[in-house]
Amino acid sequence: MSRVVILKTGQSYPAIIEQFSDFEDWFIAGLSPELELTVINVTEDQDPGQIEDWDGIVVTGSPAMVSERAPWSERTARWLAQAVAQDKPVLGVCYGHQLLAHALGGEVGYHPGGRESGTFEVRLNEAGEADPLLGSLPRAFPAQLTHLQSVLSLPAGATLLASSDHEPHQAFRVGDRAWGVQFHPEFTAPVMRAYLGVQAPALASEGLSPQALIDGVIDTPEAASLLQRFSALVQGLH
């Protein structure tokens, strides 16, 4: 059985945890049950151990900011850079996407256009259509998003795979087996609506309409399928 580590880089809002559980639970639900999954909470200085111990690596989202360069985050970034150098399959999501870019020399910071939160269309480019992980997705598909920071510049040698109207760096690949995606394949529509509900005061203060964003949330099965696709890729290499 292929062994995959889920690096937990933070936790959701308490009200959302109470209703829907937490980040790692959503990834466990979306990844293949045929994988042997281990959750390592790097924010509590849990050690993921030797890279050789794992057949694949998933990095969750977080309310933290990569640009704060917390000690646990920087340690995890160094570990991820070593994993990429060893050609391990890696999937970084939201914070994980940004942390992967930072680990490999990209620039991460606050998006100059502000927050992106809700269901939005993500579009593959030609490289994305040919990508071994994203390539079987539709050229354009809806995805759940919530982030203030972004990958402002990709690492040297990275391949851009997807963009949205707000976010030019929705997905990238480094080497053959390391991917970052800004969108959330692990989010369901109810989770996304709950996020927008919690964020409503901040969204309103930023000139956005929380109710319009909530009304715009739809199911995102194509984006969600990315976790099964990553599972199959890891299993195919094992």
Secondary structure, DSSP 8 states (H G I E B T S, - for coil): --EEEEEE-----HHHHHHH--HHHHHHHHS-TTSEEEEEEGGGT-----GGG-SEEEE---SS-GGG--HHHHHHHHHHHHHHHTT--EEEETHHHHHHHHHTT-EEEE-TT--EEEEEEEEE-HHHHT-TTTTTS-SEEEEEEEESEEEEE--TT-EEEEE-SS-S-SEEEETTTEEEESS-TT--HHHHHHHHHHHHHHHHHTT--HHHHHHT----HHHHHHHHHHHHHHHHH-
